Amino acid sequence: MDDFNRNKKIVQERKHRNEEKRKQFAQKRLETNIVKKIKTTMIGALASFEDGFGHLWGKDIPEDQLDSDELKFSDMWEEIRSEILDKGNLQIRAAKDELSEYETDWNMYQIDFIKKETR
């Protein structure tokens, strides 16, 4: 009976370790997906702004061919773009900090097979 109890304890410890690994995996997966979505939102918004207003700073024109107004707008855009990315990265760090305060469980894909009665 002593072997049985020892083996039972080993199995329970293994189950506990596997459950902890699964929770860590779920936490990391959620964090990765949220960060990816925030970055996609930031970069997409910047791209939309560049598409709409890029003509002001001579987007896609070599720098040596820009006039003084385009150079001024280009400098302004680089400063604003940098600020937007900094603020977005700050929000990513805040989201990661917030997520670390929660216990996460992933309800993975689940398929239930139902056995048909055969006659």
GROMACS elastic network, one bead per residue, 0.5 to 0.9 nm:
[ bonds ]
;  ai    aj funct       b0    kb
    1     4     6  0.50540   500
    1     5     6  0.64318   500
    1     6     6  0.87149   500
    2     5     6  0.52990   500
    2     6     6  0.62531   500
    2     7     6  0.86464   500
    3     6     6  0.50929   500
    3     7     6  0.60513   500
    3     8     6  0.84182   500
    4     7     6  0.51914   500
    4     8     6  0.60091   500
    4     9     6  0.85845   500
    5     9     6  0.61220   500
    5    10     6  0.86196   500
    6     9     6  0.51488   500
    6    10     6  0.62913   500
    6    11     6  0.87437   500
    7    10     6  0.50026   500
    7    11     6  0.61920   500
    7    12     6  0.85973   500
    8    11     6  0.51593   500
    8    12     6  0.62093   500
    8    13     6  0.86665   500
    9    12     6  0.50706   500
    9    13     6  0.61414   500
    9    14     6  0.85612   500
   10    13     6  0.51531   500
   10    14     6  0.61475   500
   10    15     6  0.86135   500
   11    14     6  0.50776   500
   11    15     6  0.61484   500
   11    16     6  0.85968   500
   12    15     6  0.50637   500
   12    16     6  0.61639   500
   12    17     6  0.86797   500
   13    16     6  0.50192   500
   13    17     6  0.61909   500
   13    18     6  0.85775   500
   14    17     6  0.51046   500
   14    18     6  0.61057   500
   14    19     6  0.85292   500
   15    18     6  0.51017   500
   15    19     6  0.60932   500
   15    20     6  0.86363   500
   16    19     6  0.50943   500
   16    20     6  0.62582   500
   16    21     6  0.87029   500
   17    20     6  0.50985   500
   17    21     6  0.62204   500
   17    22     6  0.85990   500
   18    21     6  0.50597   500
   18    22     6  0.61174   500
   18    23     6  0.86397   500
   19    22     6  0.50220   500
   19    23     6  0.62293   500
   19    24     6  0.86594   500
   20    23     6  0.51057   500
   20    24     6  0.61991   500
   20    25     6  0.85584   500
   21    24     6  0.50631   500
   21    25     6  0.60684   500
   21    26     6  0.85573   500
   22    25     6  0.50318   500
   22    26     6  0.61487   500
   22    27     6  0.86305   500
   22   105     6  0.79571   500
   22   106     6  0.83628   500
   23    26     6  0.50083   500
   23    27     6  0.61427   500
   23    28     6  0.86169   500
   23   103     6  0.76134   500
   23   104     6  0.61257   500
   23   105     6  0.57457   500
   23   106     6  0.76133   500
   24    27     6  0.50590   500
   24    28     6  0.61552   500
   24    29     6  0.84720   500
   24   103     6  0.89534   500
   24   104     6  0.78735   500
   24   105     6  0.87220   500
   25    28     6  0.51939   500
   25    29     6  0.59934   500
   25    30     6  0.85626   500
   25   105     6  0.89087   500
   25   106     6  0.86370   500
   26    29     6  0.50647   500
   26    30     6  0.61178   500
   26    31     6  0.85415   500
   26   104     6  0.61011   500
   26   105     6  0.57541   500
   26   106     6  0.53170   500
   26   107     6  0.89777   500
   27    30     6  0.52858   500
   27    31     6  0.61704   500
   27    32     6  0.86174   500
   27    99     6  0.78656   500
   27   100     6  0.80714   500
   27   102     6  0.86573   500
   27   103     6  0.74917   500
   27   104     6  0.53527   500
   27   105     6  0.72872   500
   27   106     6  0.81446   500
   28    31     6  0.50688   500
   28    32     6  0.60391   500
   28    33     6  0.85700   500
   29    32     6  0.51674   500
   29    33     6  0.61871   500
   29    34     6  0.86279   500
   29   106     6  0.87314   500
   30    33     6  0.51970   500
   30    34     6  0.61314   500
   30    35     6  0.85679   500
   30    99     6  0.85900   500
   30   104     6  0.81501   500
   30   106     6  0.83929   500
   31    34     6  0.52256   500
   31    35     6  0.61010   500
   31    36     6  0.85203   500
   31    95     6  0.82412   500
   31    96     6  0.65201   500
   31    99     6  0.71727   500
   31   100     6  0.89854   500
   32    35     6  0.52411   500
   32    36     6  0.61216   500
   32    37     6  0.86872   500
   33    36     6  0.50796   500
   33    37     6  0.62410   500
   33    38     6  0.87593   500
   34    37     6  0.51174   500
   34    38     6  0.62595   500
   34    39     6  0.86338   500
   34    92     6  0.83565   500
   34    95     6  0.81550   500
   34    96     6  0.87310   500
   35    38     6  0.51855   500
   35    39     6  0.61461   500
   35    40     6  0.85186   500
   35    92     6  0.61188   500
   35    93     6  0.89096   500
   35    95     6  0.80990   500
   35    96     6  0.81253   500
   36    39     6  0.52083   500
   36    40     6  0.60656   500
   36    41     6  0.85964   500
   37    40     6  0.50403   500
   37    41     6  0.61509   500
   37    42     6  0.86727   500
   38    41     6  0.50978   500
   38    42     6  0.62454   500
   38    43     6  0.86914   500
   38    88     6  0.74965   500
   38    89     6  0.87574   500
   38    91     6  0.84195   500
   38    92     6  0.70161   500
   39    42     6  0.50817   500
   39    43     6  0.60696   500
   39    44     6  0.82708   500
   39    85     6  0.88985   500
   39    88     6  0.75175   500
   39    89     6  0.81642   500
   39    92     6  0.82440   500
   40    43     6  0.52956   500
   40    44     6  0.57808   500
   40    45     6  0.83734   500
   41    44     6  0.51502   500
   41    45     6  0.60537   500
   41    46     6  0.86067   500
   42    45     6  0.52708   500
   42    46     6  0.62810   500
   42    47     6  0.86575   500
   42    84     6  0.77918   500
   42    85     6  0.71241   500
   42    88     6  0.66796   500
   43    46     6  0.50856   500
   43    47     6  0.60759   500
   43    48     6  0.86039   500
   43    85     6  0.83307   500
   44    47     6  0.50490   500
   44    48     6  0.61673   500
   44    49     6  0.86159   500
   45    48     6  0.51200   500
   45    49     6  0.62246   500
   45    50     6  0.86080   500
   46    49     6  0.50974   500
   46    50     6  0.61219   500
   46    51     6  0.85862   500
   46    81     6  0.72858   500
   46    84     6  0.84065   500
   47    50     6  0.50082   500
   47    51     6  0.60969   500
   47    52     6  0.86252   500
   48    51     6  0.50705   500
   48    52     6  0.62273   500
   48    53     6  0.85711   500
   49    52     6  0.51656   500
   49    53     6  0.59085   500
   49    54     6  0.73450   500
   50    53     6  0.53077   500
   50    55     6  0.81658   500
   50    59     6  0.77217   500
   51    54     6  0.56202   500
   51    55     6  0.80469   500
   51    59     6  0.86624   500
   52    55     6  0.76675   500
   53    56     6  0.57624   500
   53    57     6  0.78533   500
   53    59     6  0.86832   500
   54    57     6  0.56382   500
   54    58     6  0.61855   500
   54    60     6  0.83640   500
   54    74     6  0.87025   500
   54    77     6  0.89596   500
   55    59     6  0.56618   500
   55    60     6  0.86146   500
   55    70     6  0.83643   500
   56    59     6  0.75798   500
   56    69     6  0.80197   500
   56    70     6  0.59379   500
   56    73     6  0.64474   500
   56    74     6  0.78455   500
   57    61     6  0.87691   500
   57    66     6  0.78500   500
   57    67     6  0.89588   500
   57    69     6  0.74678   500
   57    71     6  0.62853   500
   57    72     6  0.74827   500
   57    75     6  0.83099   500
   57    76     6  0.88714   500
   57    77     6  0.77466   500
   58    61     6  0.53450   500
   58    62     6  0.80652   500
   58    63     6  0.81461   500
   58    65     6  0.87350   500
   58    66     6  0.64403   500
   58    67     6  0.86184   500
   58    70     6  0.57587   500
   58    71     6  0.80057   500
   58    73     6  0.85663   500
   58    74     6  0.74773   500
   59    62     6  0.83329   500
   59    70     6  0.89706   500
   59    74     6  0.83083   500
   60    63     6  0.89236   500
   61    64     6  0.84274   500
   61    65     6  0.67445   500
   61    66     6  0.70718   500
   62    65     6  0.55620   500
   62    66     6  0.70030   500
   63    66     6  0.54277   500
   63    67     6  0.88954   500
   63    71     6  0.77807   500
   64    67     6  0.84934   500
   66    69     6  0.79921   500
   66    70     6  0.56869   500
   66    71     6  0.60911   500
   67    70     6  0.53412   500
   67    71     6  0.62261   500
   67    72     6  0.87076   500
   68    71     6  0.50898   500
   68    72     6  0.61746   500
   68    73     6  0.86750   500
   69    72     6  0.50496   500
   69    73     6  0.61745   500
   69    74     6  0.84358   500
   70    73     6  0.50653   500
   70    74     6  0.58739   500
   70    75     6  0.85499   500
   71    75     6  0.62016   500
   71    76     6  0.85977   500
   72    75     6  0.52869   500
   72    76     6  0.63113   500
   72    77     6  0.86630   500
   73    77     6  0.59686   500
   73    78     6  0.85693   500
   74    77     6  0.50408   500
   74    78     6  0.62051   500
   74    79     6  0.86549   500
   75    78     6  0.52270   500
   75    79     6  0.63240   500
   75    80     6  0.87198   500
   76    79     6  0.51917   500
   76    80     6  0.61835   500
   76    81     6  0.84712   500
   77    80     6  0.51087   500
   77    81     6  0.58077   500
   77    82     6  0.83433   500
   78    81     6  0.50701   500
   78    82     6  0.60377   500
   78    83     6  0.86074   500
   79    82     6  0.51956   500
   79    83     6  0.63157   500
   79    84     6  0.87760   500
   80    83     6  0.50066   500
   80    84     6  0.61787   500
   80    85     6  0.86570   500
   81    84     6  0.51234   500
   81    85     6  0.62526   500
   81    86     6  0.85845   500
   82    85     6  0.51905   500
   82    86     6  0.61033   500
   82    87     6  0.86216   500
   83    86     6  0.50317   500
   83    87     6  0.61274   500
   83    88     6  0.85149   500
   84    87     6  0.51824   500
   84    88     6  0.61045   500
   84    89     6  0.85905   500
   85    89     6  0.60574   500
   85    90     6  0.84956   500
   86    89     6  0.51406   500
   86    90     6  0.61676   500
   86    91     6  0.87238   500
   87    91     6  0.63252   500
   87    92     6  0.87103   500
   88    91     6  0.50686   500
   88    92     6  0.62812   500
   88    93     6  0.87868   500
   89    93     6  0.63101   500
   89    94     6  0.85916   500
   90    93     6  0.51952   500
   90    94     6  0.62412   500
   90    95     6  0.86706   500
   91    95     6  0.60304   500
   91    96     6  0.85308   500
   92    95     6  0.50713   500
   92    96     6  0.62139   500
   92    97     6  0.86315   500
   93    96     6  0.50795   500
   93    97     6  0.61968   500
   93    98     6  0.85974   500
   94    97     6  0.50583   500
   94    98     6  0.61249   500
   94    99     6  0.86095   500
   95    99     6  0.60936   500
   95   100     6  0.86157   500
   96    99     6  0.50905   500
   96   100     6  0.62404   500
   97   100     6  0.52238   500
   97   101     6  0.69822   500
   98   101     6  0.55656   500
   98   102     6  0.74484   500
   99   102     6  0.55060   500
   99   103     6  0.81548   500
   99   104     6  0.84613   500
  100   103     6  0.76523   500
  105   108     6  0.88514   500
  106   109     6  0.89682   500
  107   110     6  0.78095   500
  115   118     6  0.89730   500
